[in-house]
Amino acid sequence: MSRALERRGELQRLARVLGVEPDDLGALDGADVATLRELRHAVADRLLEQSRDQFSRAVALGDALPASVAARLAQHVMGPVLGGRAAALLSPRKAGELARRLPADFLADVACHVDVRKVGPLLEDIDRGTMAEAGEHLRRRGEWVVLGAFVGHVRDDVVADLLDGFDGEALLRSGAVIEDASRIDAVVAMLTDARLDGLLRAADEHALWTDVVSLNVHLCDAQLDRVASAVERLSGPRIEALAALLAADDELRAAARPITRRLSARFLADVAADVDLGRVGGILEGIPTATLAQAAAELGRRDAWPLLGRLLTVLPEDVLADLRPELDDGLLRRAEETDAAAGDGPPAGPDGDDAAGSAKSPPAPPTRR
C-alpha cells in the first residue's frame, strides 16, 4: 500500500474517532502514519477510560437483565455511540446474545463507534448471518473505513459472505482502507476472475487506479499472477489510462512492477494494435527485456512491421539499449527501415491520397475485448 493511501486511510479513521471530517484535520498535514495511528489509539483509550465507571455499571446491569431487555436498553437508552464504546467491556457471550436481538442497521451504527482493538475477541460469538447483514448496511452507506477495520478481525467465511454483495467499486474502496494489510492477499484470493475484472474496470471508471496498484505490494505470487491476467483482459483505452497514471508517478510505477513484469509477450503484441503506444510507456518501462524481445519476435511473425517499428521508437533509451542485443539483426533492421519509411511519409497518389493507402496492410491480431 502506498504511503499516501495508507495515510489517507489513517486520517479517515482518526476523523471518525474524533467525530469530524478528514478535511478538518489540516493541522496534522505533517504527521506520518505511525503518529496518526498513535493519536487515534490514544483518543479512543481516553474516551473509554473517561466513562469506564458508567460503562461498567451499564454492562453489569445488562448482565443481570434478560438479553431481550438488555438489547432494548442498549438500542433506545445508550444508543450507538455510547453502546459502541461500552462494547469493549462486554463478555463474548453477552456480545453474541445482544447481537442476535439487535436490528442489523443498529449494529451497523454501533460498528462505526467501536474500537476494533478492544472488541475483536467478541466477534467470534456473533453469527455470520448477523455480521453479513450489518456489513451490507455499512456497504450501502459507503462506510469503507469501518468495513476495512473489521476485515482483520472476522473469519474468512464472514468476509466471503460480506464480499458477495459488493460490486467492483465497493470491493476497491473498502480494500484500499483495510487496516490489517496482511489480510489483503486473502481477500483477493476470495474473488473469482470475473469479480477481479470488475474491480479493475471500477478502478478505471471511478479514477481509483492508484488504490488498486498500491495494494499489489501485499499480494503473493499467485494473486499477482491473477491480477496480471486481469490487466491483460482490459480494453485498450483502460490500458492507456493505467499507463498514463504510472508514467506520472514514480512511487506508483514501482508498486506496479510486480504486475508489469508478469505481462506476457503475446499481450504486448496484441496491445500494440489496440493502443497509442506513445501513451503506454508507464507499463513498458517495467517489462523484462526478455519479454519485450519475445513480443518483438511475435510482431515479426505477424508481419506487423509498422507496429514493431513504433514499439521500438517509444521505448525508453535505456530499455532499448538492453533490448537491442536480444533481437535478431534481420528483425531489428526491417523494423527500423519500416519506421524510417513511415517517418518520411509515403508518396502521394494521383488523388492526393498516400500511395501506400491502397497497399495491403499487414495482418493484425484479433481485437481484444
Number of C-alpha atoms within 10 A of each C-alpha: 22 18 12 15 16 19 20 15 22 23 23 20 24 22 17 17 17 15 10 12 13 17 10 9 14 9 8 11 9 8 12 14 17 11 12 17 17 12 13 21 15 11 15 20 14 12 14 19 13 11 13 16 11 13 22 15 11 18 22 13 12 20 14 9 12 12 19 15 12 22 21 15 15 22 17 9 12 15 15 22 14 18 23 21 24 24 25 24 18 20 15 18 13 18 22 19 18 22 20 19 15 17 15 21 15 16 24 23 18 20 26 21 21 23 22 20 13 14 23 16 15 21 20 16 16 19 14 18 14 19 21 21 19 21 27 22 17 22 23 12 10 14 18 22 22 25 25 22 23 22 23 19 19 18 13 15 12 17 22 14 17 21 19 14 15 17 14 17 19 19 23 23 23 21 24 27 28 24 22 13 19 12 17 24 19 15 17 20 15 16 16 11 15 10 18 22 21 18 25 24 21 21 22 20 12 9 13 19 21 23 21 20 25 22 23 21 19 16 21 14 13 10 17 20 16 19 25 18 19 19 21 21 16 18 16 19 13 18 21 23 16 23 20 17 18 25 17 11 13 12 13 20 22 16 20 23 21 22 24 21 17 20 24 19 21 19 15 22 25 21 22 22 19 20 16 15 20 14 17 23 18 26 23 23 20 19 21 19 20 14 18 26 19 18 22 30 20 18 29 20 11 14 16 22 22 21 22 26 23 20 25 21 16 15 19 13 11 9 17 16 12 14 19 14 12 15 17 12 11 10 17 21 13 16 26 19 14 18 21 14 12 13 9 8 12 13 12 12 12 8 7 8 12 14 14 13 12 9 8 7 11 12 10 16 16 9 11 14 8
